[in-house]
Amino acid sequence: QVQLVESGGGLVQPGGSLRLSCAASGIIFRLWTMAWYRQAPGDQRELVAIISRGGNTNYADSVKGRFAISRDDAKNTVYLQMNSLKPEDTAVYYCNTGTSSLDWGQGTQVTVSS
């Protein structure tokens, strides 16, 4: 059974940092391009960062230079290091493949507020 479990969210002040993790099971993780998405209240889900099987990365313009996506194929886990957080980064963060082809997990809430 395919499962994506996100963790690491929380409440952080503007300028702070968080590291999100997403553990995948039920797939041959190393074969998949993986990505982080986010959805703020009232907004559509958007792609934040993506990492290919070979480790190539790409980012939404809004997070470029502040966020870093990485993966550990031995642990079937993808990470999102988020630095210099802004209130507009507040959202529920999800991981999925690069084409969002798997069932969505529960996500992890990130709230940036003073």
C-alpha positions as CSV (number, residue, x, y, z in Angstrom):
1,Q,0.0,0.0,0.0
2,V,1.4,3.4,-1.0
3,Q,1.7,5.8,1.8
4,L,3.2,9.3,2.2
5,V,3.7,10.7,5.7
6,E,4.7,14.3,6.1
7,S,6.1,15.7,9.4
8,G,8.1,18.6,10.8
9,G,5.7,21.4,10.5
10,G,4.9,23.9,13.3
11,L,4.6,27.5,14.3
12,V,7.6,29.6,13.6
13,Q,8.4,33.3,13.7
14,P,9.1,35.3,10.5
15,G,12.8,34.7,9.6
16,G,12.8,31.3,11.2
17,S,13.5,27.9,9.8
18,L,11.9,24.5,9.6
19,R,12.8,21.1,8.1
20,L,10.0,19.0,6.7
21,S,10.3,15.3,6.1
22,C,8.2,13.0,4.0
23,A,8.5,9.2,4.3
24,A,7.3,7.1,1.4
25,S,6.3,3.5,1.5
26,G,4.9,1.1,-1.1
27,I,6.9,2.5,-4.0
28,I,10.4,2.1,-5.4
29,F,11.3,5.5,-4.1
30,R,14.6,5.9,-6.0
31,L,12.8,5.7,-9.3
32,W,10.5,8.6,-8.7
33,T,10.9,12.4,-9.1
34,M,9.6,13.7,-5.9
35,A,8.2,17.1,-5.0
36,W,6.8,19.3,-2.2
37,Y,3.5,21.1,-2.6
38,R,1.6,23.5,-0.4
39,Q,-1.9,24.7,0.0
40,A,-2.9,27.9,1.8
41,P,-6.5,28.4,2.9
42,G,-8.7,29.4,0.0
43,D,-5.9,28.8,-2.5
44,Q,-5.1,26.0,-4.9
45,R,-2.4,23.5,-4.2
46,E,0.9,24.7,-5.7
47,L,4.2,23.1,-6.5
48,V,7.0,24.4,-4.3
49,A,10.1,22.3,-5.0
50,I,11.0,19.3,-7.1
51,I,13.9,16.8,-7.1
52,S,14.7,14.3,-9.9
53,R,16.0,10.8,-9.5
54,G,19.4,12.1,-10.1
55,G,19.1,15.0,-7.6
56,N,18.4,17.9,-10.0
57,T,16.3,20.5,-8.3
58,N,13.9,23.2,-9.2
59,Y,11.9,25.7,-7.2
60,A,8.9,28.0,-7.4
61,D,10.1,31.6,-7.7
62,S,8.5,32.5,-4.4
63,V,10.8,30.2,-2.5
64,K,14.0,30.2,-4.6
65,G,17.1,30.9,-2.5
66,R,15.2,30.2,0.8
67,F,14.1,26.6,0.5
68,A,16.1,23.5,-0.4
69,I,14.8,20.1,-1.3
70,S,16.8,16.9,-0.8
71,R,16.3,13.2,-0.8
72,D,17.7,10.1,0.9
73,D,16.8,7.1,-1.2
74,A,18.1,4.7,1.4
75,K,15.5,6.0,3.8
76,N,12.8,6.5,1.2
77,T,12.5,10.1,2.4
78,V,12.4,13.6,0.9
79,Y,13.1,16.7,2.8
80,L,12.4,20.4,2.6
81,Q,14.7,22.8,4.4
82,M,12.9,26.1,4.8
83,N,14.8,29.2,5.8
84,S,13.9,32.9,6.1
85,L,10.3,32.0,6.4
86,K,7.7,34.6,5.7
87,P,4.0,34.8,6.7
88,E,3.0,34.0,3.1
89,D,4.7,30.6,3.5
90,T,1.9,29.6,5.9
91,A,0.2,26.6,4.4
92,V,-0.3,22.8,4.6
93,Y,2.7,21.2,3.0
94,Y,2.5,17.9,1.1
95,C,4.9,15.7,-0.7
96,N,4.1,13.6,-3.8
97,T,5.7,12.6,-7.0
98,G,6.6,15.2,-9.6
99,T,3.3,14.5,-11.4
100,S,1.3,14.1,-8.1
101,S,0.4,10.6,-9.1
102,L,0.0,9.2,-5.7
103,D,-2.7,9.6,-3.1
104,W,-2.1,12.6,-1.0
105,G,-1.0,12.2,2.6
106,Q,-2.3,14.3,5.5
107,G,0.2,17.0,5.0
108,T,2.0,19.0,7.7
109,Q,0.9,22.5,8.8
110,V,3.4,25.3,8.7
111,T,2.4,28.6,10.3
112,V,4.7,31.6,10.1
113,S,3.5,34.3,12.5
114,S,4.9,36.6,15.2
